[in-house]
Amino acid sequence: MNLNRSALLALLTAVVGCLGTGDDDDSVSQSTEQLINPNGVRLNGVRLNGIELNGVRLNGVTLGGSTVTGVNIQNSQLVGTTGGATIKGQSWASARFIGNLSDGTTINLRLDSAQTLAAPNADVWAYGVSYQNKTTQGWLPLCGTDTSGAQVLSIMVPGVFNYQQGVLGGGSYSADATQITFACRATAIAKCVELGYKYWLPVPGDSSKTLLNHMVTCTRVLRADYCGDGNSWTIDGTPINIYDSRGIQADGANWPIEAEWQPGGANCMSPTNYERWQNVSPTAPSCFAAKKNATCGLAIDFTTTSTLIMDEYQH
């Protein structure tokens, strides 16, 4: 199954994002085919005793006691220099980072492994990361473990996300050359990269832009963050069909349109379709009245509006 090019009629799990939905961990598969299974209710999978990891510093990275300089992300791969040597791939094993927590404190992080994913994502690097328990000083997997006990990997995304809910800026992305996000696999951020919205690639047909905005938009879609305020309006395991005009995800389903999307949330919503939010609450999202539009979903909107992705939902 080619999840990057084929229609996502294959039941794409609506990952709900938002770290405040509970601390329980669902099973997480690392195979591409299983990305369509229920994978958790989070924008990202990092939640340590109720505190979010809001960014990882790229200044002050050390390896074997030496400072690594010029650290940056190149096509999802971490690259740096120490002692005149370039550090990449498995050479990062045991490197230490400082993570910024949402309560203003910091946490020590360790890079355990680096590998590329299976096709069609052989160009995506994934990393095993651990954090240091402040009480025991032991190391624990940052993204947890899967049902087999294996460490869940993460994909590095430059910049940081806002994990707040119901507020202006909730769920938004901020570019920051000095920080990165470790996006746990099978949660919304990493899943969008694996669906083909690879932030470093040029937009097909427009090399002046990258797919970064498509990736951010995709996180809003998967979480049904209609109002662009960090609130999700879907439940785990809800199948949707997403597509774009750039050939990354094609529309192979004949389902009713739900909404058009851009990085800040939904551009418009169908007023007639039974939408995902009705599975969550009998009360519509606060933005629904303003965004419902009988012509929502027209293909021309990809060229005449800021819409980057559309989704369909069939209850």
C-alpha positions, 0 to 999 in steps of 0.5 A: 500500500502506498500511503503517500500516493494512493487515495486515503480511502484506506481508513485514515485514523483521525489522530486527535492531538492535544496532550491533555486528553489523558496519560494512557498509551495506546499501542503504536505500530511502526509499520507503514501499513498500520499507520491507519490503525487507532494510534492515540489521542495526541498532537504529539506523544510526549507527556511527562507527568502532565507536563509537555515537552515544548521544544529541544534546544539545538545549542548546547548539544554534547556528544562524549563530553564534547560540544556539537556545533552547527546542529541543524535538520537536513531533510529530516536528518540531524547533522552537526560538527564536533572536532572537525568531523560531521556527525550524522546517522548512528554517530549521534548515539548517546548524544545529550540534549536539553528539552524545554518543558511547559512548566518552565523547567528543563529535562535531559534527553539522550539520542539512542538510535537513528534509522531511516523508515521503510518505503515509501518513507526511506527518506525519513529519519527516525530516532530513538530518544530517552529522557532522564527521570529526575528522581531516579536518574534512570533513562526512559523512552521519550515516546514510550514503547509499542506492544512488543516492548520496542522503543517508539521512534520519533521524527525530528521537525524543526521549530515548535508546536503550541499544545494548548487547547481552546485558546488563540494559537492552540495547535499552531506551529512556530518556526524556530531555528534554535529548537526542534520537536521530537514528533512521536510516530503514530501521533499527528505530527509524525503521521503527517510527515509519513503521509507524504507531507514532508516539510523539507520537500518542495511543493510539487509544481511550486519549488519556491515553497516547501510542504511545511504548511501542508504538514501543519495543515494535515495536523489540523485535519487529523485532529478535526481542529476546525476552529484552529484553537487546539481543540479537537473534535473527533474520536480515536479511530474515526476514518476520513479521506484526505486529499490535496491538489499536489498529488501527494494524497489523491481523492479516491473515495466518493464520500461527502465533503467535510471541510477545506483546510489551511494551517490555521484550521478549516476554511469552510465546513459542509453544512449538510454532512454528518461531521466528526464533531457530532461524535464528540458533542451535540453542540457545534464548535464555536466557529461552525456557524461562520464556516459552514458553506454549501459550496465547501469542497469545490476543486477550484478552491485549491487555486482560489483560496488558501485551502491546501487539503480537503477531507471527506467523512462518511459516518 
